[in-house]
């Protein structure tokens, strides 16, 4: 009888322990720059780490592309390209990342993630666009066209804020656009895309989930509650979370 009781308590402890210590989801912030380096990257890392602590997901960060191995990426549920620029992964590392996404991994591209890997078409389709140009930082109005998504449901229909506004020279097909910039609300001639000028989107791609937001150039962005909630929603989407 005592042996059965002891075994029951032990098994109960194991079950309780496994529930109590269930692993958090985990993301990797990748912020290597081979071109322009955004000063706000450090604020972005700190902000995402804080979001992780508040929302029960773990966060690592690196500028080391050698971390892109099958064994290492296996521990992460999503990877954030935080204002990466230029050619940041070699051919072998690119192949690793393609396998990671094809196996169901998540991707979050922030701001200059679209100013990255211009010669890697698979990545272009993942992030959704390639950067062309931008005017000086200024106020503009964002039209939030999809307020049902986890990254935008908290936003006003028209969102006025200051940032650095990209024009894109190429965009992928099949993107689910979340918001667009109103080119009439900032200096004439600075917008180059007309009425259809997306600023954030999401899509399922090659087995995984991808979210991109153009917003996030300024250090102030990472103290802005509406922007942080938008970024958090994008991370949650890439992690496969609904709320």
Buried (B, 14 or more C-beta within 10 A) or exposed (E): EEEEEEEEEEEEEEEEEEEEEEEEBBBBBBBBBBEEEBEBBEBBBEBBBEBBEEBEBBBBBBEEBEBBEEEBBEEBBBBBBBBBBBBBBEEEBBBBBBEBBEEEBBBBBBBBBBBBBBEBEBBBBBBBBBBBEBBEBEEBBBBBBBBEBBBBBBBEEEBEBBBBBBBBBEBBEEBBBBBBBBBEBBEEEBBBBEEEBBBBBBBEBEEBBBBBBBBBBBBBBBEBEBBBBBBBBBBBBBBEBEE
